[in-house]
Amino acid sequence: MDNANNNKEGTQTTGKKVEIIVNGRQKMVSTKELSFDQLVALAFDSPPIDENTIFTVTYRRGESNKPEGTLIKGETLRIKEGMIFNVTSTRRS
């Protein structure tokens, strides 16, 4: 089980930890929202960072007003217990 208490981007922390699943792995977070970049960091121990790498973040089991979708760079998403995230990297050729 991994813990993530990142608050690098001004996300508001809560006293309560919430379990989410990122790329099939359980993560415990204590923020109300996660950004695209925070989800990439949770998905990869050392994410490939270069201009030819593109990340895709999809989610499901979200809040009732938007239970599933895609997050793009610069966006944040309100999280809830049990949300599932898939983060993939693709190299442009």
BAFI-3210 file (N, C-alpha, C; in Angstrom, 3 decimals, decimal comma, padded with zeros to 6 digits):
// residues 93
n [1|2|3|4|5|6|7|8|9|10|11|12|13|14|15|16|17|18|19|20|21|22|23|24|25|26|27|28|29|30|31|32|33|34|35|36|37|38|39|40|41|42|43|44|45|46|47|48|49|50|51|52|53|54|55|56|57|58|59|60|61|62|63|64|65|66|67|68|69|70|71|72|73|74|75|76|77|78|79|80|81|82|83|84|85|86|87|88|89|90|91|92|93]
n.u [000,829|000,621|001,330|000,198|000,684|000,813|000,841|001,504|000,360|-001,434|-003,722|-006,374|-005,921|-007,285|-008,218|-008,752|-007,968|-008,261|-009,013|-007,854|-007,559|-004,836|-003,678|-004,165|-003,110|-003,384|-003,782|-003,341|-004,671|-004,790|-006,152|-008,685|-008,874|-007,187|-004,547|-003,830|-001,019|-000,294|-001,565|-000,174|002,317|001,663|001,166|003,538|006,761|009,112|008,358|008,555|009,951|009,825|009,630|008,426|006,760|003,504|000,892|-002,018|-004,893|-007,445|-010,584|-012,886|-015,855|-016,316|-017,609|-021,187|-022,086|-020,243|-019,277|-017,338|-014,489|-012,026|-008,996|-007,213|-003,973|-003,206|-005,702|-007,764|-009,298|-012,042|-011,890|-013,052|-013,727|-012,644|-012,373|-011,205|-008,290|-006,633|-003,524|-001,633|001,310|002,474|004,611|005,394|006,041]
n.v [-001,159|002,172|005,475|008,758|012,024|014,334|017,768|019,613|021,242|022,959|021,638|020,873|019,395|016,658|015,386|012,791|009,697|008,503|005,739|004,978|003,548|003,178|002,419|-000,285|-000,534|-000,098|003,030|005,413|008,480|011,858|014,105|016,290|016,697|015,692|016,398|016,215|015,936|014,982|012,509|011,208|011,069|009,358|007,053|006,266|005,420|006,722|008,789|008,885|011,716|013,743|015,595|013,910|012,156|011,358|011,532|009,784|010,045|008,298|007,783|006,132|005,382|007,814|010,921|011,399|013,296|013,179|010,351|008,956|009,469|011,475|012,956|015,920|017,451|019,887|019,954|019,338|016,973|016,144|013,741|010,495|007,858|004,704|005,302|004,638|004,803|004,961|005,315|006,007|005,954|007,238|007,204|009,676|009,549]
n.w [000,000|-000,933|000,184|-000,322|000,184|-001,178|-001,656|-003,466|-005,378|-004,248|-003,435|-001,259|001,856|003,724|006,940|006,805|005,274|001,958|-000,035|-003,210|-006,504|-008,574|-011,639|-011,051|-008,508|-005,016|-003,454|-000,890|-000,130|001,082|000,210|-001,124|-003,784|-006,786|-009,016|-012,551|-012,898|-010,341|-010,316|-012,371|-011,121|-009,004|-010,418|-011,669|-010,574|-011,392|-013,639|-017,223|-018,596|-021,145|-024,236|-026,044|-024,780|-023,929|-021,620|-020,582|-018,664|-017,313|-015,650|-013,405|-011,483|-010,249|-008,844|-008,711|-010,600|-012,630|-013,321|-014,796|-016,953|-018,716|-017,775|-018,388|-018,933|-016,526|-015,378|-012,452|-010,251|-008,260|-005,745|-004,660|-002,327|-003,452|-006,155|-009,472|-011,345|-014,462|-015,781|-018,512|-020,559|-023,627|-026,400|-028,701|-032,183]
ca.u [000,000|001,397|000,707|000,516|000,179|001,303|000,035|002,353|-000,372|-002,439|-004,925|-006,710|-005,821|-008,301|-007,647|-009,131|-007,347|-009,195|-008,377|-008,120|-006,776|-004,133|-003,036|-004,331|-002,466|-004,056|-003,089|-004,061|-004,416|-005,523|-006,579|-010,026|-008,698|-005,870|-004,295|-003,292|000,392|-000,217|-001,948|000,960|003,344|001,214|001,161|004,890|007,794|009,895|007,708|009,379|009,647|010,430|008,591|007,821|005,908|002,178|000,180|-003,474|-005,466|-008,877|-011,082|-014,268|-016,368|-016,219|-018,817|-022,379|-022,261|-019,301|-018,722|-016,171|-014,029|-010,602|-008,405|-006,138|-002,925|-003,667|-006,983|-007,843|-010,528|-012,456|-011,811|-013,868|-013,330|-012,861|-012,198|-010,207|-007,582|-005,669|-002,594|-000,761|002,228|002,642|005,692|005,139|007,151]
ca.v [000,000|003,389|006,662|009,984|013,206|015,447|018,966|020,506|022,130|023,696|020,887|020,920|018,087|016,319|014,566|011,415|009,110|007,903|004,721|004,973|002,552|003,781|001,351|-001,562|-000,540|000,681|004,226|006,148|009,913|012,667|015,355|016,241|016,720|015,338|016,973|015,346|015,657|014,155|011,147|010,640|010,748|008,175|005,891|005,878|005,782|007,774|008,908|009,374|013,126|014,358|016,167|012,870|011,301|011,893|010,744|009,772|009,683|008,036|007,393|005,662|005,392|009,174|011,490|011,107|014,212|012,763|009,104|008,485|010,444|011,648|014,163|016,428|018,197|021,149|019,785|018,616|016,203|015,796|012,285|009,837|006,498|003,647|005,707|003,861|005,602|004,310|006,319|005,371|006,840|006,917|007,983|010,178|009,269]
ca.w [000,000|-001,033|000,740|-001,051|000,857|-001,970|-001,670|-004,234|-006,259|-003,517|-003,146|000,154|002,497|004,716|007,992|006,517|004,083|001,014|-000,868|-004,642|-007,239|-009,701|-012,424|-010,364|-007,188|-003,987|-002,975|000,141|-000,280|002,062|-000,407|-001,703|-005,229|-007,323|-010,333|-013,593|-012,593|-009,135|-010,696|-013,106|-010,121|-008,263|-011,311|-012,066|-009,605|-012,060|-014,946|-018,321|-018,840|-022,315|-025,102|-026,863|-023,963|-023,651|-020,616|-020,616|-017,368|-017,333|-014,326|-013,250|-010,102|-009,740|-008,266|-009,505|-011,724|-013,685|-012,776|-015,536|-017,933|-018,987|-017,200|-019,231|-018,228|-015,971|-014,690|-011,187|-010,127|-006,907|-005,631|-003,640|-001,951|-004,431|-007,557|-010,207|-012,343|-015,353|-016,318|-019,488|-021,278|-025,044|-027,031|-030,064|-033,096]
c.u [000,888|000,627|001,133|-000,127|000,634|000,321|000,768|001,569|-001,534|-003,723|-005,136|-006,654|-006,965|-007,605|-007,844|-008,443|-008,419|-008,424|-008,836|-007,257|-006,168|-003,337|-003,034|-003,709|-003,208|-003,172|-003,968|-003,675|-005,252|-005,851|-007,974|-009,982|-007,299|-005,748|-003,813|-001,861|000,551|-000,583|-000,848|002,044|002,956|001,328|002,550|005,888|008,699|009,344|008,664|008,981|010,475|009,302|007,890|006,899|004,604|001,504|-001,317|-003,956|-006,967|-009,303|-012,505|-014,588|-016,192|-017,529|-019,981|-022,575|-021,303|-018,591|-017,526|-015,772|-012,524|-010,156|-007,285|-005,181|-003,468|-004,975|-006,795|-009,203|-010,799|-012,483|-012,760|-013,359|-013,651|-012,728|-011,067|-009,629|-006,670|-004,833|-001,648|000,148|002,379|003,757|005,259|006,327|007,302]
c.v [001,241|004,545|007,856|011,144|014,451|016,597|020,034|021,554|022,811|022,938|020,833|019,522|017,908|015,519|013,089|010,928|008,393|006,899|004,886|003,889|003,258|002,681|000,020|-001,641|000,376|001,850|004,880|007,614|010,678|014,045|015,174|016,191|016,239|015,956|015,882|014,943|014,782|012,708|010,466|010,221|009,522|006,909|005,369|006,331|006,874|007,905|009,414|010,812|013,614|014,816|015,122|011,930|012,023|010,955|010,882|009,305|009,506|007,594|006,870|005,575|006,759|009,635|011,348|012,052|013,910|011,491|008,546|009,537|010,424|012,969|014,615|017,268|019,556|021,048|019,108|017,948|015,932|014,275|011,773|008,417|005,528|004,049|004,893|004,733|004,705|005,416|005,581|006,417|006,319|007,796|008,386|009,832|010,377]
c.w [000,000|-000,419|-000,072|-000,336|000,122|-001,912|-002,457|-004,997|-005,557|-003,256|-001,652|000,756|003,473|005,799|007,710|005,247|003,264|000,166|-002,307|-005,278|-008,450|-010,393|-011,669|-008,983|-006,219|-003,552|-001,919|000,012|000,736|001,501|-000,978|-003,222|-005,586|-008,702|-011,288|-013,241|-011,349|-009,450|-011,501|-012,118|-009,291|-009,109|-011,615|-011,013|-010,158|-013,477|-016,016|-018,639|-020,024|-023,229|-025,971|-026,087|-023,650|-022,651|-020,832|-019,252|-017,558|-015,945|-014,428|-011,776|-009,445|-009,129|-009,235|-010,694|-012,878|-013,235|-013,537|-016,561|-018,083|-018,395|-018,117|-018,406|-017,789|-015,210|-013,338|-011,117|-008,660|-006,800|-004,562|-003,431|-003,076|-005,885|-008,189|-011,314|-013,164|-015,973|-017,258|-020,123|-022,694|-025,596|-028,439|-030,946|-034,110]
res [m|d|n|a|n|n|n|k|e|g|t|q|t|t|g|k|k|v|e|i|i|v|n|g|r|q|k|m|v|s|t|k|e|l|s|f|d|q|l|v|a|l|a|f|d|s|p|p|i|d|e|n|t|i|f|t|v|t|y|r|r|g|e|s|n|k|p|e|g|t|l|i|k|g|e|t|l|r|i|k|e|g|m|i|f|n|v|t|s|t|r|r|s]
***
